[in-house]
Amino acid sequence: MTQPYFCPTCTSNRMRFNIIQQVPQAVRMDPQTGEIVKNLSTEELDAFHQPYRGDAFLVQCGVCGTIEREERFIKMAQKG
């Protein structure tokens, strides 16, 4: 987050952004009620439960609301 951003959608915003932190929570749920039965740590995941591999955070344009990966905003700033 130490590089300039430029919104790829509205192509006018270089200053107003929201950083959205993604904090995954592995859980086991009751299939009938949807109630969380157990919170799982990374070590407790079995072979059928894939660990989260997504981005730690996303960026939202504070002008038009577009939500993308940080790399997209950085690449647009490098082009313009």
DOLUM-279416 format. One record per atom (N, C-alpha, C, CB): x, y, z; atom name. Coordinates in steps of 0.1 Angstrom, whole numbers. Glycine has a CB too. Example, Ala and Ser with C-alpha at 12.3 -4.5 7.8 and 13.67 -1.06 7.14 Angstrom:
2
c1:132; c2:-57; c3:78; atom:N
c1:123; c2:-45; c3:78; atom:CA
c1:132; c2:-33; c3:78; atom:C
c1:113; c2:-45; c3:90; atom:CB
c1:128; c2:-22; c3:71; atom:N
c1:137; c2:-11; c3:71; atom:CA
c1:129; c2:0; c3:79; atom:C
c1:141; c2:-6; c3:57; atom:CB
This chain:
80
c1:8; c2:-12; c3:0; atom:N
c1:0; c2:0; c3:0; atom:CA
c1:9; c2:13; c3:0; atom:C
c1:-9; c2:0; c3:12; atom:CB
c1:20; c2:12; c3:-6; atom:N
c1:28; c2:24; c3:-6; atom:CA
c1:31; c2:29; c3:-20; atom:C
c1:42; c2:22; c3:1; atom:CB
c1:22; c2:25; c3:-29; atom:N
c1:22; c2:29; c3:-43; atom:CA
c1:10; c2:36; c3:-47; atom:C
c1:24; c2:16; c3:-53; atom:CB
c1:10; c2:45; c3:-57; atom:N
c1:-1; c2:52; c3:-61; atom:CA
c1:-12; c2:43; c3:-67; atom:C
c1:2; c2:63; c3:-71; atom:CB
c1:-25; c2:47; c3:-65; atom:N
c1:-36; c2:40; c3:-71; atom:CA
c1:-43; c2:49; c3:-81; atom:C
c1:-46; c2:36; c3:-60; atom:CB
c1:-50; c2:43; c3:-90; atom:N
c1:-58; c2:50; c3:-100; atom:CA
c1:-70; c2:41; c3:-103; atom:C
c1:-50; c2:55; c3:-113; atom:CB
c1:-82; c2:46; c3:-102; atom:N
c1:-94; c2:37; c3:-104; atom:CA
c1:-95; c2:33; c3:-118; atom:C
c1:-106; c2:45; c3:-99; atom:CB
c1:-96; c2:20; c3:-121; atom:N
c1:-97; c2:15; c3:-135; atom:CA
c1:-111; c2:17; c3:-141; atom:C
c1:-94; c2:1; c3:-135; atom:CB
c1:-121; c2:20; c3:-132; atom:N
c1:-134; c2:22; c3:-138; atom:CA
c1:-138; c2:37; c3:-140; atom:C
c1:-144; c2:16; c3:-128; atom:CB
c1:-137; c2:45; c3:-130; atom:N
c1:-141; c2:59; c3:-132; atom:CA
c1:-130; c2:67; c3:-138; atom:C
c1:-146; c2:65; c3:-119; atom:CB
c1:-118; c2:62; c3:-138; atom:N
c1:-106; c2:69; c3:-143; atom:CA
c1:-105; c2:84; c3:-139; atom:C
c1:-106; c2:68; c3:-158; atom:CB
c1:-109; c2:87; c3:-127; atom:N
c1:-107; c2:101; c3:-123; atom:CA
c1:-101; c2:101; c3:-108; atom:C
c1:-120; c2:108; c3:-123; atom:CB
c1:-103; c2:90; c3:-101; atom:N
c1:-99; c2:90; c3:-87; atom:CA
c1:-85; c2:85; c3:-85; atom:C
c1:-109; c2:81; c3:-79; atom:CB
c1:-77; c2:94; c3:-78; atom:N
c1:-64; c2:90; c3:-74; atom:CA
c1:-62; c2:92; c3:-59; atom:C
c1:-54; c2:99; c3:-82; atom:CB
c1:-72; c2:96; c3:-52; atom:N
c1:-70; c2:99; c3:-38; atom:CA
c1:-79; c2:92; c3:-28; atom:C
c1:-72; c2:114; c3:-36; atom:CB
c1:-91; c2:89; c3:-32; atom:N
c1:-101; c2:84; c3:-22; atom:CA
c1:-104; c2:69; c3:-24; atom:C
c1:-115; c2:91; c3:-24; atom:CB
c1:-99; c2:61; c3:-14; atom:N
c1:-100; c2:47; c3:-15; atom:CA
c1:-104; c2:41; c3:-1; atom:C
c1:-87; c2:40; c3:-20; atom:CB
c1:-110; c2:29; c3:-1; atom:N
c1:-112; c2:21; c3:11; atom:CA
c1:-104; c2:8; c3:9; atom:C
c1:-128; c2:18; c3:12; atom:CB
c1:-97; c2:5; c3:20; atom:N
c1:-90; c2:-8; c3:21; atom:CA
c1:-99; c2:-17; c3:28; atom:C
c1:-76; c2:-6; c3:27; atom:CB
c1:-102; c2:-28; c3:22; atom:N
c1:-111; c2:-38; c3:28; atom:CA
c1:-103; c2:-50; c3:32; atom:C
c1:-122; c2:-43; c3:18; atom:CB
c1:-102; c2:-52; c3:45; atom:N
c1:-94; c2:-63; c3:50; atom:CA
c1:-103; c2:-76; c3:50; atom:C
c1:-89; c2:-60; c3:65; atom:CB
c1:-97; c2:-86; c3:45; atom:N
c1:-104; c2:-99; c3:45; atom:CA
c1:-98; c2:-108; c3:56; atom:C
c1:-104; c2:-106; c3:31; atom:CB
c1:-106; c2:-112; c3:65; atom:N
c1:-102; c2:-121; c3:76; atom:CA
c1:-110; c2:-134; c3:75; atom:C
c1:-103; c2:-114; c3:90; atom:CB
c1:-104; c2:-144; c3:69; atom:N
c1:-112; c2:-157; c3:67; atom:CA
c1:-113; c2:-164; c3:80; atom:C
c1:-105; c2:-166; c3:57; atom:CB
c1:-124; c2:-171; c3:82; atom:N
c1:-127; c2:-178; c3:94; atom:CA
c1:-132; c2:-192; c3:90; atom:C
c1:-138; c2:-171; c3:103; atom:CB
c1:-124; c2:-202; c3:92; atom:N
c1:-128; c2:-216; c3:88; atom:CA
c1:-138; c2:-221; c3:99; atom:C
c1:-116; c2:-225; c3:87; atom:CB
c1:-149; c2:-226; c3:94; atom:N
c1:-159; c2:-231; c3:104; atom:CA
c1:-165; c2:-244; c3:99; atom:C
c1:-170; c2:-221; c3:105; atom:CB
c1:-171; c2:-251; c3:108; atom:N
c1:-179; c2:-263; c3:105; atom:CA
c1:-193; c2:-260; c3:109; atom:C
c1:-173; c2:-276; c3:112; atom:CB
c1:-203; c2:-262; c3:100; atom:N
c1:-216; c2:-258; c3:102; atom:CA
c1:-226; c2:-270; c3:103; atom:C
c1:-221; c2:-248; c3:91; atom:CB
c1:-237; c2:-268; c3:110; atom:N
c1:-247; c2:-278; c3:111; atom:CA
c1:-255; c2:-277; c3:97; atom:C
c1:-257; c2:-276; c3:123; atom:CB
c1:-256; c2:-288; c3:90; atom:N
c1:-262; c2:-288; c3:76; atom:CA
c1:-277; c2:-285; c3:77; atom:C
c1:-260; c2:-301; c3:69; atom:CB
c1:-284; c2:-287; c3:88; atom:N
c1:-298; c2:-285; c3:88; atom:CA
c1:-301; c2:-270; c3:93; atom:C
c1:-305; c2:-294; c3:98; atom:CB
c1:-294; c2:-265; c3:103; atom:N
c1:-297; c2:-252; c3:108; atom:CA
c1:-288; c2:-241; c3:103; atom:C
c1:-296; c2:-253; c3:123; atom:CB
c1:-276; c2:-245; c3:98; atom:N
c1:-267; c2:-234; c3:94; atom:CA
c1:-259; c2:-229; c3:106; atom:C
c1:-274; c2:-223; c3:87; atom:CB
c1:-261; c2:-234; c3:118; atom:N
c1:-254; c2:-229; c3:130; atom:CA
c1:-240; c2:-233; c3:129; atom:C
c1:-261; c2:-234; c3:143; atom:CB
c1:-231; c2:-224; c3:134; atom:N
c1:-217; c2:-227; c3:134; atom:CA
c1:-214; c2:-237; c3:146; atom:C
c1:-208; c2:-215; c3:136; atom:CB
c1:-210; c2:-249; c3:143; atom:N
c1:-207; c2:-259; c3:153; atom:CA
c1:-193; c2:-258; c3:159; atom:C
c1:-209; c2:-273; c3:147; atom:CB
c1:-184; c2:-254; c3:150; atom:N
c1:-170; c2:-253; c3:155; atom:CA
c1:-162; c2:-244; c3:146; atom:C
c1:-163; c2:-267; c3:155; atom:CB
c1:-154; c2:-235; c3:152; atom:N
c1:-144; c2:-227; c3:145; atom:CA
c1:-131; c2:-235; c3:144; atom:C
c1:-141; c2:-213; c3:153; atom:CB
c1:-125; c2:-235; c3:132; atom:N
c1:-114; c2:-244; c3:130; atom:CA
c1:-101; c2:-236; c3:128; atom:C
c1:-116; c2:-253; c3:118; atom:CB
c1:-90; c2:-240; c3:133; atom:N
c1:-77; c2:-234; c3:131; atom:CA
c1:-72; c2:-240; c3:118; atom:C
c1:-68; c2:-236; c3:143; atom:CB
c1:-62; c2:-235; c3:112; atom:N
c1:-55; c2:-240; c3:100; atom:CA
c1:-51; c2:-254; c3:102; atom:C
c1:-44; c2:-231; c3:96; atom:CB
c1:-46; c2:-257; c3:114; atom:N
c1:-41; c2:-271; c3:117; atom:CA
c1:-52; c2:-281; c3:117; atom:C
c1:-33; c2:-271; c3:130; atom:CB
c1:-65; c2:-277; c3:120; atom:N
c1:-76; c2:-286; c3:122; atom:CA
c1:-83; c2:-289; c3:108; atom:C
c1:-86; c2:-280; c3:131; atom:CB
c1:-79; c2:-283; c3:98; atom:N
c1:-86; c2:-285; c3:85; atom:CA
c1:-83; c2:-299; c3:80; atom:C
c1:-82; c2:-274; c3:74; atom:CB
c1:-94; c2:-306; c3:75; atom:N
c1:-92; c2:-319; c3:70; atom:CA
c1:-89; c2:-319; c3:55; atom:C
c1:-104; c2:-328; c3:73; atom:CB
c1:-88; c2:-330; c3:49; atom:N
c1:-85; c2:-331; c3:34; atom:CA
c1:-96; c2:-325; c3:26; atom:C
c1:-82; c2:-345; c3:30; atom:CB
c1:-108; c2:-324; c3:31; atom:N
c1:-119; c2:-319; c3:23; atom:CA
c1:-122; c2:-304; c3:25; atom:C
c1:-132; c2:-326; c3:26; atom:CB
c1:-114; c2:-298; c3:34; atom:N
c1:-116; c2:-284; c3:37; atom:CA
c1:-104; c2:-276; c3:32; atom:C
c1:-119; c2:-281; c3:52; atom:CB
c1:-106; c2:-269; c3:21; atom:N
c1:-95; c2:-261; c3:15; atom:CA
c1:-92; c2:-248; c3:24; atom:C
c1:-98; c2:-257; c3:1; atom:CB
c1:-80; c2:-245; c3:26; atom:N
c1:-77; c2:-232; c3:33; atom:CA
c1:-79; c2:-221; c3:24; atom:C
c1:-62; c2:-232; c3:38; atom:CB
c1:-82; c2:-209; c3:29; atom:N
c1:-84; c2:-197; c3:22; atom:CA
c1:-71; c2:-193; c3:15; atom:C
c1:-89; c2:-185; c3:31; atom:CB
c1:-72; c2:-190; c3:2; atom:N
c1:-60; c2:-186; c3:-6; atom:CA
c1:-62; c2:-173; c3:-13; atom:C
c1:-57; c2:-197; c3:-16; atom:CB
c1:-72; c2:-165; c3:-9; atom:N
c1:-75; c2:-153; c3:-15; atom:CA
c1:-66; c2:-141; c3:-10; atom:C
c1:-89; c2:-149; c3:-13; atom:CB
c1:-69; c2:-129; c3:-14; atom:N
c1:-62; c2:-117; c3:-11; atom:CA
c1:-65; c2:-114; c3:4; atom:C
c1:-66; c2:-106; c3:-20; atom:CB
c1:-54; c2:-108; c3:10; atom:N
c1:-56; c2:-104; c3:24; atom:CA
c1:-65; c2:-91; c3:25; atom:C
c1:-42; c2:-101; c3:30; atom:CB
c1:-65; c2:-83; c3:14; atom:N
c1:-73; c2:-72; c3:14; atom:CA
c1:-76; c2:-68; c3:-1; atom:C
c1:-66; c2:-60; c3:20; atom:CB
c1:-87; c2:-61; c3:-3; atom:N
c1:-91; c2:-55; c3:-15; atom:CA
c1:-92; c2:-40; c3:-14; atom:C
c1:-105; c2:-61; c3:-20; atom:CB
c1:-93; c2:-34; c3:-26; atom:N
c1:-93; c2:-19; c3:-26; atom:CA
c1:-107; c2:-15; c3:-32; atom:C
c1:-81; c2:-13; c3:-34; atom:CB
c1:-113; c2:-5; c3:-26; atom:N
c1:-126; c2:0; c3:-32; atom:CA
c1:-123; c2:15; c3:-35; atom:C
c1:-137; c2:-2; c3:-22; atom:CB
c1:-128; c2:19; c3:-47; atom:N
c1:-127; c2:33; c3:-51; atom:CA
c1:-137; c2:41; c3:-43; atom:C
c1:-130; c2:35; c3:-66; atom:CB
c1:-133; c2:51; c3:-37; atom:N
c1:-141; c2:59; c3:-28; atom:CA
c1:-150; c2:69; c3:-36; atom:C
c1:-133; c2:68; c3:-19; atom:CB
c1:-149; c2:69; c3:-49; atom:N
c1:-158; c2:77; c3:-58; atom:CA
c1:-169; c2:69; c3:-64; atom:C
c1:-149; c2:84; c3:-69; atom:CB
c1:-165; c2:58; c3:-72; atom:N
c1:-175; c2:50; c3:-79; atom:CA
c1:-179; c2:37; c3:-72; atom:C
c1:-170; c2:48; c3:-93; atom:CB
c1:-171; c2:33; c3:-62; atom:N
c1:-174; c2:21; c3:-55; atom:CA
c1:-168; c2:8; c3:-61; atom:C
c1:-189; c2:19; c3:-54; atom:CB
c1:-161; c2:8; c3:-72; atom:N
c1:-155; c2:-4; c3:-77; atom:CA
c1:-146; c2:-11; c3:-67; atom:C
c1:-147; c2:0; c3:-90; atom:CB
c1:-147; c2:-24; c3:-66; atom:N
c1:-139; c2:-32; c3:-57; atom:CA
c1:-130; c2:-41; c3:-66; atom:C
c1:-147; c2:-40; c3:-47; atom:CB
c1:-117; c2:-40; c3:-64; atom:N
c1:-108; c2:-49; c3:-72; atom:CA
c1:-96; c2:-52; c3:-63; atom:C
c1:-103; c2:-41; c3:-85; atom:CB
c1:-87; c2:-61; c3:-69; atom:N
c1:-75; c2:-64; c3:-62; atom:CA
c1:-66; c2:-52; c3:-63; atom:C
c1:-68; c2:-76; c3:-69; atom:CB
c1:-57; c2:-50; c3:-54; atom:N
c1:-48; c2:-39; c3:-53; atom:CA
c1:-40; c2:-37; c3:-66; atom:C
c1:-39; c2:-40; c3:-41; atom:CB
c1:-35; c2:-48; c3:-72; atom:N
c1:-27; c2:-48; c3:-84; atom:CA
c1:-33; c2:-40; c3:-95; atom:C
c1:-23; c2:-62; c3:-88; atom:CB
c1:-46; c2:-42; c3:-96; atom:N
c1:-54; c2:-35; c3:-107; atom:CA
c1:-53; c2:-20; c3:-106; atom:C
c1:-69; c2:-39; c3:-107; atom:CB
c1:-54; c2:-15; c3:-94; atom:N
c1:-53; c2:0; c3:-91; atom:CA
c1:-39; c2:5; c3:-93; atom:C
c1:-58; c2:3; c3:-77; atom:CB
c1:-29; c2:-3; c3:-89; atom:N
c1:-15; c2:0; c3:-91; atom:CA
c1:-11; c2:1; c3:-106; atom:C
c1:-6; c2:-10; c3:-84; atom:CB
c1:-16; c2:-10; c3:-114; atom:N
c1:-13; c2:-10; c3:-128; atom:CA
c1:-19; c2:2; c3:-135; atom:C
c1:-18; c2:-23; c3:-134; atom:CB
c1:-31; c2:6; c3:-132; atom:N
c1:-37; c2:18; c3:-138; atom:CA
c1:-29; c2:30; c3:-135; atom:C
c1:-51; c2:19; c3:-133; atom:CB
c1:-24; c2:31; c3:-123; atom:N
c1:-16; c2:43; c3:-119; atom:CA
c1:-3; c2:43; c3:-127; atom:C
c1:-13; c2:43; c3:-104; atom:CB
c1:3; c2:32; c3:-129; atom:N
c1:15; c2:31; c3:-137; atom:CA
c1:13; c2:35; c3:-151; atom:C
c1:21; c2:17; c3:-136; atom:CB
c1:2; c2:32; c3:-157; atom:N
c1:-1; c2:35; c3:-171; atom:CA
c1:-4; c2:50; c3:-173; atom:C
c1:-13; c2:27; c3:-175; atom:CB
c1:-11; c2:56; c3:-163; atom:N
c1:-15; c2:70; c3:-165; atom:CA
c1:-6; c2:79; c3:-158; atom:C
c1:-28; c2:72; c3:-160; atom:CB
